[in-house]
Amino acid sequence: TFRVRNGKPGTVDLLREQPLWIDSAIVYGVVPAFFGPQGLQDVTARLDELARLGVNTLWLLPITATLVGKFGYEVTDHFRLREEIGSEADLRNLINKAHALRMRVIMDFVPNHVSRGHPYFTDTTARGRASPYFDFFDRTNSGKVTHYFGWEHLANLNFDNPEVQRLIIEAFVHWVREFDIDGFRVDAAWGPRPRAPEFWPRWWQELKRIKPDLLLLAEAPARDPYYFRNGFDVA
Protein backbone atom coordinates (compact mmCIF):
# COMPACT_ATOMS: atom_id res chain seq x y z
CA THR A 1 0.00 0.00 0.00
CA PHE A 2 1.36 3.42 -0.94
CA ARG A 3 0.29 7.00 -1.62
CA VAL A 4 1.73 9.58 -3.95
CA ARG A 5 2.67 13.02 -2.58
CA ASN A 6 4.38 15.70 -4.65
CA GLY A 7 4.82 13.17 -7.43
CA LYS A 8 6.66 10.65 -5.25
CA PRO A 9 5.33 7.36 -3.87
CA GLY A 10 5.57 6.73 -0.15
CA THR A 11 4.63 3.80 2.07
CA VAL A 12 1.55 3.86 4.28
CA ASP A 13 1.55 2.43 7.81
CA LEU A 14 -1.92 0.91 7.87
CA LEU A 15 -1.76 0.22 11.60
CA ARG A 16 -1.24 3.92 12.43
CA GLU A 17 -2.79 5.73 9.47
CA GLN A 18 -6.49 5.36 8.84
CA PRO A 19 -8.01 5.62 5.35
CA LEU A 20 -8.42 9.28 4.38
CA TRP A 21 -12.11 8.96 3.52
CA ILE A 22 -12.95 8.24 7.16
CA ASP A 23 -12.18 11.83 8.17
CA SER A 24 -15.06 13.13 6.04
CA ALA A 25 -17.49 10.26 6.57
CA ILE A 26 -21.08 11.30 7.29
CA VAL A 27 -22.65 8.07 8.51
CA TYR A 28 -26.35 7.25 8.28
CA GLY A 29 -27.69 4.20 10.13
CA VAL A 30 -29.99 2.03 8.03
CA VAL A 31 -32.47 -0.57 9.28
CA PRO A 32 -33.66 -1.96 5.91
CA ALA A 33 -37.07 -3.07 7.23
CA PHE A 34 -37.82 0.52 8.30
CA PHE A 35 -37.56 1.70 4.69
CA GLY A 36 -40.40 -0.51 3.46
CA PRO A 37 -41.55 -4.11 2.95
CA GLN A 38 -38.91 -4.79 0.26
CA GLY A 39 -36.07 -4.00 2.64
CA LEU A 40 -32.87 -3.58 0.63
CA GLN A 41 -34.75 -2.64 -2.52
CA ASP A 42 -36.53 0.16 -0.65
CA VAL A 43 -33.20 1.45 0.67
CA THR A 44 -31.74 1.44 -2.84
CA ALA A 45 -34.71 3.43 -4.12
CA ARG A 46 -33.89 6.23 -1.66
CA LEU A 47 -30.11 6.43 -2.11
CA ASP A 48 -30.37 9.59 -4.25
CA GLU A 49 -32.37 11.24 -1.47
CA LEU A 50 -29.81 10.25 1.16
CA ALA A 51 -26.99 11.54 -1.04
CA ARG A 52 -28.76 14.91 -1.33
CA LEU A 53 -28.85 15.07 2.47
CA GLY A 54 -25.06 14.86 2.45
CA VAL A 55 -24.80 11.24 3.55
CA ASN A 56 -21.70 9.52 2.14
CA THR A 57 -21.57 6.39 4.29
CA LEU A 58 -24.38 3.91 4.96
CA TRP A 59 -24.24 1.78 8.09
CA LEU A 60 -26.42 -1.29 7.57
CA LEU A 61 -27.61 -2.55 10.93
CA PRO A 62 -27.57 -6.35 11.30
CA ILE A 63 -28.31 -8.01 7.95
CA THR A 64 -26.94 -11.50 8.69
CA ALA A 65 -29.31 -14.41 9.30
CA THR A 66 -31.18 -14.37 12.58
CA LEU A 67 -34.25 -15.89 14.21
CA VAL A 68 -37.66 -14.78 12.97
CA GLY A 69 -38.82 -11.65 14.75
CA LYS A 70 -35.40 -10.75 16.15
CA PHE A 71 -33.53 -7.51 15.42
CA GLY A 72 -30.38 -9.23 14.18
CA TYR A 73 -27.80 -9.40 16.95
CA GLU A 74 -28.87 -13.01 17.54
CA VAL A 75 -26.86 -14.49 14.67
CA THR A 76 -27.73 -17.91 13.26
CA ASP A 77 -25.39 -17.78 10.25
CA HIS A 78 -22.54 -15.27 9.79
CA PHE A 79 -22.32 -16.07 6.07
CA ARG A 80 -25.97 -15.68 5.06
CA LEU A 81 -28.19 -12.67 4.48
CA ARG A 82 -31.48 -12.55 6.39
CA GLU A 83 -34.13 -13.52 3.87
CA GLU A 84 -36.85 -11.08 4.93
CA ILE A 85 -34.87 -7.99 3.82
CA GLY A 86 -34.05 -9.23 0.31
CA SER A 87 -31.72 -11.34 -1.77
CA GLU A 88 -27.97 -11.30 -2.29
CA ALA A 89 -28.64 -9.69 -5.68
CA ASP A 90 -30.53 -6.91 -3.88
CA LEU A 91 -27.57 -6.29 -1.60
CA ARG A 92 -25.12 -6.20 -4.52
CA ASN A 93 -27.39 -3.77 -6.37
CA LEU A 94 -27.59 -1.49 -3.32
CA ILE A 95 -23.81 -1.45 -2.87
CA ASN A 96 -23.14 -0.92 -6.59
CA LYS A 97 -25.55 2.03 -6.77
CA ALA A 98 -24.13 3.50 -3.54
CA HIS A 99 -20.62 3.29 -4.96
CA ALA A 100 -21.80 4.97 -8.16
CA LEU A 101 -23.04 7.83 -5.95
CA ARG A 102 -19.62 7.96 -4.21
CA MET A 103 -21.13 6.50 -1.04
CA ARG A 104 -19.54 3.79 1.08
CA VAL A 105 -21.43 0.94 2.73
CA ILE A 106 -20.44 -0.59 6.07
CA MET A 107 -22.29 -3.32 7.92
CA ASP A 108 -22.91 -4.24 11.53
CA PHE A 109 -21.18 -7.50 12.38
CA VAL A 110 -21.53 -9.65 15.50
CA PRO A 111 -18.40 -11.76 16.19
CA ASN A 112 -18.59 -12.18 19.96
CA HIS A 113 -21.62 -14.42 20.31
CA VAL A 114 -24.36 -16.30 18.47
CA SER A 115 -27.99 -17.15 19.09
CA ARG A 116 -28.77 -20.31 20.99
CA GLY A 117 -30.69 -21.14 17.81
CA HIS A 118 -27.45 -21.26 15.80
CA PRO A 119 -27.04 -24.79 14.38
CA TYR A 120 -23.62 -25.19 16.00
CA PHE A 121 -25.10 -24.45 19.41
CA THR A 122 -28.16 -26.67 18.96
CA ASP A 123 -25.79 -29.50 18.02
CA THR A 124 -23.97 -29.09 21.34
CA THR A 125 -27.22 -29.17 23.30
CA ALA A 126 -28.22 -32.36 21.51
CA ARG A 127 -24.86 -34.17 21.65
CA GLY A 128 -22.95 -32.57 24.51
CA ARG A 129 -19.20 -33.21 24.46
CA ALA A 130 -19.64 -35.51 21.46
CA SER A 131 -20.45 -32.50 19.32
CA PRO A 132 -17.54 -31.19 17.21
CA TYR A 133 -18.74 -27.70 18.16
CA PHE A 134 -18.64 -28.19 21.94
CA ASP A 135 -15.38 -26.22 22.22
CA PHE A 136 -16.65 -23.46 19.92
CA PHE A 137 -18.34 -21.90 22.96
CA ASP A 138 -16.85 -20.17 25.96
CA ARG A 139 -17.52 -22.21 29.10
CA THR A 140 -17.03 -22.11 32.84
CA ASN A 141 -14.89 -24.76 34.56
CA SER A 142 -18.04 -26.81 35.03
CA GLY A 143 -18.74 -26.73 31.29
CA LYS A 144 -21.61 -24.26 31.39
CA VAL A 145 -21.77 -21.83 28.47
CA THR A 146 -21.15 -18.16 29.26
CA HIS A 147 -23.45 -15.47 27.92
CA TYR A 148 -23.33 -11.95 26.57
CA PHE A 149 -24.13 -9.96 29.72
CA GLY A 150 -26.99 -11.89 31.38
CA TRP A 151 -28.79 -12.75 28.15
CA GLU A 152 -29.04 -16.51 28.13
CA HIS A 153 -30.33 -16.59 24.55
CA LEU A 154 -26.86 -15.44 23.38
CA ALA A 155 -23.87 -17.80 23.73
CA ASN A 156 -20.31 -16.44 23.80
CA LEU A 157 -17.90 -17.94 21.29
CA ASN A 158 -14.59 -19.41 22.52
CA PHE A 159 -11.85 -17.27 20.96
CA ASP A 160 -9.19 -19.46 22.54
CA ASN A 161 -10.18 -22.00 19.88
CA PRO A 162 -8.24 -21.35 16.62
CA GLU A 163 -11.15 -22.80 14.63
CA VAL A 164 -13.43 -20.10 16.02
CA GLN A 165 -10.92 -17.40 15.11
CA ARG A 166 -10.73 -18.77 11.56
CA LEU A 167 -14.53 -19.02 11.32
CA ILE A 168 -15.03 -15.38 12.31
CA ILE A 169 -12.23 -14.04 10.09
CA GLU A 170 -13.58 -15.96 7.10
CA ALA A 171 -17.06 -14.58 7.80
CA PHE A 172 -15.78 -10.98 7.72
CA VAL A 173 -13.78 -11.74 4.56
CA HIS A 174 -16.86 -13.23 2.89
CA TRP A 175 -18.73 -9.91 2.91
CA VAL A 176 -15.72 -8.02 1.57
CA ARG A 177 -14.91 -10.46 -1.23
CA GLU A 178 -18.46 -11.29 -2.28
CA PHE A 179 -20.18 -7.90 -1.83
CA ASP A 180 -17.39 -5.29 -1.73
CA ILE A 181 -18.43 -4.03 1.72
CA ASP A 182 -16.42 -0.94 2.73
CA GLY A 183 -16.12 -1.61 6.43
CA PHE A 184 -17.63 -2.96 9.62
CA ARG A 185 -19.10 -1.70 12.85
CA VAL A 186 -17.96 -4.54 15.13
CA ASP A 187 -20.50 -5.32 17.82
CA ALA A 188 -19.08 -6.00 21.30
CA ALA A 189 -15.50 -5.70 20.06
CA TRP A 190 -14.45 -5.68 23.71
CA GLY A 191 -15.79 -9.23 24.14
CA PRO A 192 -13.03 -11.34 22.53
CA ARG A 193 -10.26 -9.18 23.99
CA PRO A 194 -9.85 -10.87 27.42
CA ARG A 195 -10.21 -14.33 25.88
CA ALA A 196 -7.80 -13.78 22.97
CA PRO A 197 -6.10 -10.34 22.89
CA GLU A 198 -4.10 -11.44 19.83
CA PHE A 199 -7.23 -11.97 17.73
CA TRP A 200 -7.92 -8.41 16.60
CA PRO A 201 -4.38 -7.82 15.19
CA ARG A 202 -4.65 -11.10 13.24
CA TRP A 203 -8.12 -10.17 12.00
CA TRP A 204 -6.97 -6.68 10.99
CA GLN A 205 -4.01 -7.99 9.01
CA GLU A 206 -6.14 -10.40 6.99
CA LEU A 207 -8.87 -7.86 6.22
CA LYS A 208 -6.52 -5.03 5.29
CA ARG A 209 -4.56 -7.35 3.03
CA ILE A 210 -7.71 -7.78 0.97
CA LYS A 211 -9.06 -4.20 1.09
CA PRO A 212 -6.70 -1.68 2.72
CA ASP A 213 -9.19 1.21 2.94
CA LEU A 214 -11.82 -0.57 5.03
CA LEU A 215 -13.37 1.37 7.92
CA LEU A 216 -13.08 -0.72 11.09
CA LEU A 217 -15.25 0.65 13.90
CA ALA A 218 -15.18 -0.95 17.35
CA GLU A 219 -18.03 -0.97 19.81
CA ALA A 220 -15.59 -0.30 22.63
CA PRO A 221 -14.35 2.62 24.79
CA ALA A 222 -12.66 5.24 22.59
CA ARG A 223 -10.41 6.22 25.51
CA ASP A 224 -8.81 2.77 25.54
CA PRO A 225 -5.73 2.80 23.24
CA TYR A 226 -5.79 -1.00 22.86
CA TYR A 227 -8.28 -0.84 20.00
CA PHE A 228 -6.32 1.73 18.02
CA ARG A 229 -3.06 -0.16 18.54
CA ASN A 230 -4.69 -3.34 17.31
CA GLY A 231 -6.32 -2.40 14.05
CA PHE A 232 -9.44 -0.31 14.64
CA ASP A 233 -9.83 3.14 13.07
CA VAL A 234 -12.67 4.36 15.29
CA ALA A 235 -14.26 3.34 18.57
N, C-alpha and C positions, 0 to 999 in steps of 0.2 A: 504494500500500500504506500502510495506517495502522493504529494501534491506539488504543483508547480507555482513558484513565487518568483517574480521578476525574471521569468524565462528560464529558471533553473529548477530541476526536480529535487525534492527533499523528502526524507523519510517521515513517516507519521507514527508516533507512539500511540497505538490504539488503546492501550491501557490507561493513558493519562490525557489523551486528547479525544474529546467526544466529537461525533459528526457535526459539521457546521450547521446543518439544517435544524438541529435541535434548538439552537439559540432563538430561532424565530418561529418555533412551532406554536400554533394556536390550536389547542386540542379540544375536540368536541366528542363527548361521550355518547355512544350510540347503543341503544337497546333495540335491535331490529324489530321485535314484536310491537314496540310502541309506535312504529312508523306506519303500520298497517298489517292486514292479514297475510300479505305476501312476504313479509319480513325483509329479506335482503333485496328483493326486487323493489320494494317500496322505498328502501333507503337509496338505492341507485337512482330512482326517479327524482329524488330531491337533492342530488349532489350539486347541481348547478346553483340551487338556492343556498346551500350551505357554503359554497365557494363565494357567493356574493356577500355573505355575512362576514367573510374574512377567514373562515376556517380553512386550515391547510393540513390538518392531521385528524383523522378519524380514529377514535378508540372504540373498537367493537367489544362490548361487554360479553361475557362468556358465550361462545358459539359452539363449543365442543359438546359432544353427546352427553345428555344428562337424563335423569328420571323425568317422567311426564309430570308436568305441573311445577317443576323446580326452576329456580332462577338460572342455575348453570354452574354454580361453584361445587356442585355434587357430581363430579365427573364419573361417567361410566365408560368412556373411551376417549383417550387423548388424541386419537388419530382420526376421529370421525366427526363430521359436522352434525349438529342437531337438526333432525329432519323437519321440524315444524317451522323453521325460519327460511328454508329453501334448499336448493341443491348445490353441489360443488360448482356446477356451471354458473349458478347465480352469484356465488362468491367471487369466482374469477372475473365475471363481468363487472361486478362492483369495483374490484380492485383495479381492473384495467381502465375503467372510466375515471376513477379517482386519479390514477396516475396521469391520464390524459389531461386532467384539470390541474396538474401539478400539486396534487394532494397525496399525502402518505396515509397508509392504513396500518394501525397497530392493533393487536388483539390481546384481550385478557387471557392469561394462561394460569392454570392451577397445578403446580408441580408437587405441592407439599402433601396432599391427601387425595383420597378418592371417596366416592360414595360406597356405602356398604352394599349397594346394589351393583357395584362393579363386578364383572364376571370373575376376576381374579380373587376378589374377597369372598364371593359366594362359594367358590371352590374350596377355600380354606374352611369355611363354616361347615361344609358338607364332609370334607375329608380330613380335617385337622392337620396334623403333622405329615400326613401322607401326601398332602397337596404340594406340588412344586412351587406354589406361590406363598407357602406359609411364611417364609423368611422375607417376603416382599413388604411385610408390614412391621412397623415399629411395635415392640412388645415390652412389657414389664418382665421382671425376672420370673414371674409365675406364668408367663406366656400370654397374658391378656393384652389385647391390642390397645394402643394409646390413641387418643382422639384429638382433633383440632379443638382447642379450648375444651369445653365440656360437652360438645356436640357429638353424641354417640353414633349419629348417622354418618359421620365422616371419620375414616380410618387413616391415620398417619402412615405414610410410606417409610420404609427402612432405608435411609440413604447410606447406611454402612454397607449395604449390599451392592456390589458393583453392577449387578444385573438391573437393579432399580435405577442407578445412575445412567446406565446406557439407555434404558427404556425412556426416561424423561428427556435426555438429550436428543434421542432420535425423534421424539414427538415434537419438540421445538423445531428441529431441522425439517421435519415433514412440511410444516406450514410455510417455511421459507422457500424450500425447493419447489413445492407443488403449487403454491399460490402467490409467491413473491410478496409475502407479508413484510412490512417495513420495520417491525419491532414488536415488543411485548411489554405489557404491564404484568409483572410477575406477582401473582397473589401470594401472600404470606411468605415472601422471600426470606424472612427471618427464620422460618421453620426448619429448613434443612441445615442451617448454619451450625447449631450445637451438635448435630448428629454427624455431619460431614463437612467441616469448614473448607475442605479442599474442593468441594463440588462446584461452587460457582466459578472459580478460575478455570476449571476444566471445561465447564459449560460455555463460558465466554469465549475461550479460545476456539472451540469447534464452531460456534455460531459466527464469529467474526471472520473466520477463515472462509466461510461461504458467502457472507454478505457484510462487508466491513462497516457500512454506514447504518446498521440497525440501531434503533433506539431501544435501550434496555432500561426499563423503569422498575425499580424495586418497591414493593409495599414493605417499607422498613423505615426506621428513623433516619431522617436526612442528616442528623447531627453525628451519626455513627460513621466514622471514616472507613470501616471495614468494607462496606458495600462499594464505595468508590475505588478502593484499592483492589477490589476483586471483580471488576468488570462492568458494574452498573454505571450508567450515565446520569441517572436521576433517581431520587428516592423521595 
